[in-house]
Structure formats: C-alpha cells, structure tokens
Amino acid sequence: MRNSPLFNGGLYGLTVLIWGTTWIAMKHQVGIVAPELSVGYRFAIAAALVFVWALLARQRLRFAWRQHLLLAAMGLCMFSFNFYFFYCAAAYLTSGLLAVVFSLTVVLNIVNGRILLGRRASPRTLVAAALGLAGIVALFWPEVHRFDLADSGTLGLLLSLLGTLCFSLGNIASARAQALGLPVLSCNAWGMAYGAVAMFALSLIGGAPFIFDPALPYVTSLLYLAVCGSVMAFGAYLTLLGRIGADRAAYATVLFPLVALAISTVVEDYAWTPMALTGVALVLAGNLLVLLAARRAVPPVPAE
C-alpha cells in the first residue's frame, strides 16, 4: 500500500491542503513580534513535537557530525531563513505575487537537483512545471502586470527570491539525507531545532526584543503553523520528496496557491476572471502530468 500511487497522492493532497491555508495564518504572525522571533517560536514548538514523535516511532536520533552538518544545512534553508525572507518580503509585495515567486521552487528544484544530485528531470516533468508556472502567472496576472522594479518592490522581489532559493536548497539537502538512509522524522526534528536556534541567534544579533504576543489570533495561528504547517505538512512533503524526487514533489508549491485562492473567494471576496480560470486549468493540467510521472521510480543517489 505504501508503495502505491494512492499513498503518494494522499501525502501530496495533505501537503497542498495544509500549506494552502498557512498563508492566511502567517498574516497574524506579522506584528509586534519580530519575524525572526516568530519563525523561531514556530520551529521550536515543531521541533519538540517531532522529537517526541521520532522517539515514539523508535527512529534513531544520533548521527555522525558530518550528517549533522547536512541536517543543519537543511534546517537553515528549509526551517528558518526561507520563512524569514518571505516574512520580510510580505512588507513590500502582495501575497499573490509572493505565491508567484515561491512557485519557482519547481524550476529551482529541477536545476538544483541536476547540479547537486545529478538527477535528470523527465520531459513530462519539465512540461508540467512550465504549465504550472504559466498557470500561476495567469492567476496573478494583474499583480504581476502592475509590479514596478523602480519602487520598493525590488527589495521584496529579491527577498522572496532568496526565500525560494533557500527552500529549494533545503529540498535538495533533505533528498540527500534520505538517499543516505537517514529517517525523515529524525531529520525533520534536528533540522527544525537548528532552524529555531538560527532564528533566535538572529534575533539576538539584530537586537530584536524577546517578546511574545498573547493575543488569540497570534497564539492560534502560531500553533496552527507549528503543528499543522510544520509537523504534519513537512512530514508529508519530505516523505513524498524522498519517494518521487524533489522536482515532482515541489509541484505542491504550484498547486497550494489554488487552495489559498479558494479560501480567499469565500473570506476575502476574491473575484474570478477568465484569466484566473485559465490559470486554474493550466495548473490542474500540470498537476495531472506530475502525478502520472510520479509513478516512475526515482533512482537513489549513491552514498559517498
């Protein structure tokens, strides 16, 4: 059952549904608490939960120092600085444009997977990525069309690109760890712990006050992001990544903006246009191609 496309589809659907709702939760994290501190709180909570989960699952938590270097790289890229850059970019760009930039994870994973892991993406995966990116651009075309590099949006674009690059590199680090036979839960636990420590250190270096917002929206969104957005969704996503490859798993980053748009339609009265509907059709077509391609086995990366 676990080797079936149905199981992979379940992991994929869980990732898309949860990450599609985290954009709204993140809005409540930006306020009196510094972004790096909010990210640190999030992954400190998530790391503690995943460590307990790994212990209950009897997965090993002791690794060689070289393996810890890989886990630290994973944590810095995937569980800290990528979120920090996007939190900062949100001050300059709309959430729609951030989603457009973040969807470039698909392309970056293909490029980085080729450079760092020696993996060749299939033609079908490349076509799916192109369809997905075209669909996202069509969905958010009004925001893309109004974007002006002459204003502060330039900084927002650079920050969001850095965040996307960090996330992609974290994907590659996780794929490498799984190729070496390291258990996903243990890798996530250590990676999240390293990420939280990095964000707390950044808070100290930057002089951000160590405060906490006791308001209900901040606390509930923090817990949702830590438990659902980090523990559950990252567990599903990185398991999927190890099974079907970084380039195919990353297509979730193209699909989850559709979930965010569906929620926005109800909560924020998002107005659907012919261009937006075309974008949905393109993304769904690319999604179908990626899920069909996922049935092929991905050859493991030989350990050094």
CORTA-V522868 format. One record per residue. RES is the residue in three letters. OMEGA is omega in radians with two decimals (999 if undefined). BURIAL is b if it has 9 or more other ideal C-beta (glycine too) atoms within 8 Angstrom, else e. Layout:
RES/OMEGA/BURIAL
RES/OMEGA/BURIAL
This chain:
MET/-3.08/e
ARG/3.12/e
ASN/-3.06/e
SER/3.04/e
PRO/3.13/e
LEU/3.12/e
PHE/3.09/b
ASN/3.12/b
GLY/3.09/b
GLY/3.09/e
LEU/-3.11/b
TYR/-3.13/b
GLY/3.11/e
LEU/3.13/b
THR/-3.09/b
VAL/-3.09/b
LEU/-3.11/b
ILE/-3.11/b
TRP/3.09/b
GLY/3.13/b
THR/-3.07/b
THR/3.14/b
TRP/3.12/b
ILE/3.13/b
ALA/-3.11/b
MET/3.13/b
LYS/-3.11/b
HIS/3.12/b
GLN/-3.12/b
VAL/-3.11/b
GLY/-3.07/e
ILE/3.12/e
VAL/-3.14/b
ALA/-3.11/b
PRO/-3.12/b
GLU/3.14/b
LEU/3.08/b
SER/3.09/b
VAL/3.11/b
GLY/3.09/b
TYR/-3.08/b
ARG/-3.04/b
PHE/2.98/b
ALA/3.09/b
ILE/-3.11/b
ALA/-3.13/b
ALA/3.13/b
ALA/3.14/e
LEU/-3.10/b
VAL/3.04/b
PHE/3.10/b
VAL/3.12/e
TRP/-3.13/b
ALA/3.12/b
LEU/3.13/b
LEU/3.12/e
ALA/3.13/e
ARG/3.02/e
GLN/-3.10/b
ARG/-3.12/e
LEU/3.13/b
ARG/-3.11/e
PHE/3.06/b
ALA/-3.06/e
TRP/3.10/e
ARG/3.08/e
GLN/3.08/b
HIS/3.06/b
LEU/3.10/e
LEU/3.13/b
LEU/3.09/b
ALA/3.10/b
ALA/3.09/b
MET/-3.13/b
GLY/-3.13/b
LEU/-3.10/b
CYS/-2.97/b
MET/-3.02/b
PHE/3.10/b
SER/-2.97/b
PHE/3.10/b
ASN/3.10/b
PHE/3.12/b
TYR/-3.14/b
PHE/-3.14/b
PHE/3.06/b
TYR/3.14/b
CYS/-3.12/b
ALA/-3.12/b
ALA/3.11/b
ALA/-3.05/e
TYR/-3.07/b
LEU/3.05/b
THR/-3.14/e
SER/3.12/b
GLY/3.14/b
LEU/3.05/b
LEU/3.12/b
ALA/3.10/b
VAL/-3.12/b
VAL/-3.09/b
PHE/3.13/b
SER/3.07/b
LEU/3.05/b
THR/-3.14/b
VAL/-3.13/b
VAL/-3.10/b
LEU/3.11/b
ASN/3.09/b
ILE/-3.13/b
VAL/-3.11/e
ASN/3.09/b
GLY/3.11/b
ARG/-3.08/b
ILE/-2.98/e
LEU/-3.10/e
LEU/3.14/b
GLY/-3.11/e
ARG/3.07/b
ARG/3.07/e
ALA/3.13/b
SER/3.07/e
PRO/3.14/e
ARG/3.13/b
THR/3.12/b
LEU/3.11/b
VAL/3.13/b
ALA/3.12/b
ALA/3.13/b
ALA/3.11/b
LEU/-3.13/b
GLY/3.13/b
LEU/3.09/b
ALA/3.12/b
GLY/3.12/b
ILE/3.12/b
VAL/3.11/b
ALA/3.13/b
LEU/-3.06/b
PHE/-3.07/b
TRP/3.13/b
PRO/3.14/e
GLU/3.11/b
VAL/-3.09/b
HIS/-3.12/e
ARG/-3.07/e
PHE/-3.08/b
ASP/3.14/e
LEU/-3.09/e
ALA/-3.12/e
ASP/-3.07/e
SER/3.09/e
GLY/3.12/b
THR/3.13/b
LEU/3.12/b
GLY/3.12/b
LEU/3.14/b
LEU/3.13/e
LEU/-3.13/b
SER/3.05/b
LEU/3.08/b
LEU/3.11/b
GLY/3.13/b
THR/3.10/b
LEU/3.11/b
CYS/-3.13/b
PHE/3.14/b
SER/3.12/b
LEU/3.06/b
GLY/3.05/b
ASN/-3.11/b
ILE/3.11/b
ALA/3.12/b
SER/3.11/b
ALA/3.12/b
ARG/3.14/b
ALA/3.13/b
GLN/3.09/b
ALA/3.09/b
LEU/3.09/b
GLY/3.14/e
LEU/-3.09/b
PRO/-3.05/e
VAL/-3.10/b
LEU/-3.13/b
SER/3.09/b
CYS/3.13/b
ASN/-3.12/b
ALA/-3.14/b
TRP/3.14/b
GLY/3.11/b
MET/3.11/b
ALA/3.10/b
TYR/3.13/b
GLY/3.13/b
ALA/3.12/b
VAL/3.14/e
ALA/-3.13/b
MET/3.08/b
PHE/3.09/b
ALA/3.11/e
LEU/3.10/b
SER/3.13/b
LEU/-3.12/e
ILE/-3.10/e
GLY/3.12/e
GLY/3.11/e
ALA/3.14/b
PRO/3.13/e
PHE/-3.13/e
ILE/3.11/e
PHE/3.14/e
ASP/-3.12/b
PRO/-3.13/e
ALA/-3.07/e
LEU/3.14/e
PRO/-3.13/e
TYR/-3.08/b
VAL/-3.11/b
THR/3.12/b
SER/3.10/b
LEU/-3.14/b
LEU/3.11/b
TYR/-3.14/b
LEU/-3.12/b
ALA/-3.03/b
VAL/-3.07/b
CYS/-3.08/b
GLY/-3.09/b
SER/-3.06/b
VAL/-3.05/b
MET/-3.03/b
ALA/3.13/b
PHE/3.07/b
GLY/3.12/b
ALA/-3.06/b
TYR/-3.08/b
LEU/3.00/b
THR/3.09/b
LEU/3.14/b
LEU/3.14/b
GLY/-3.08/b
ARG/-3.04/b
ILE/3.09/b
GLY/-3.07/b
ALA/-3.07/b
ASP/-3.12/b
ARG/3.14/b
ALA/-3.09/b
ALA/3.11/b
TYR/3.05/b
ALA/3.14/b
THR/3.04/b
VAL/-3.04/b
LEU/-3.02/b
PHE/3.02/b
PRO/3.08/b
LEU/3.08/b
VAL/3.11/b
ALA/3.12/b
LEU/3.12/b
ALA/3.10/b
ILE/-3.14/b
SER/3.12/b
THR/-3.11/b
VAL/-3.00/e
VAL/-3.01/e
GLU/3.10/e
ASP/3.08/e
TYR/-3.10/e
ALA/3.14/e
TRP/3.13/e
THR/3.06/e
PRO/3.11/e
MET/3.14/b
ALA/3.11/b
LEU/3.06/b
THR/3.11/b
GLY/3.10/b
VAL/-3.13/b
ALA/3.14/b
LEU/-3.13/b
VAL/3.13/b
LEU/3.10/b
ALA/3.09/b
GLY/3.12/b
ASN/3.12/b
LEU/3.11/e
LEU/-3.11/b
VAL/3.14/b
LEU/3.07/b
LEU/3.13/e
ALA/-3.10/b
ALA/3.13/b
ARG/3.11/e
ARG/3.12/e
ALA/3.08/e
VAL/-3.11/b
PRO/-3.13/e
PRO/3.07/e
VAL/-3.11/b
PRO/3.11/e
ALA/3.12/e
GLU/999/e
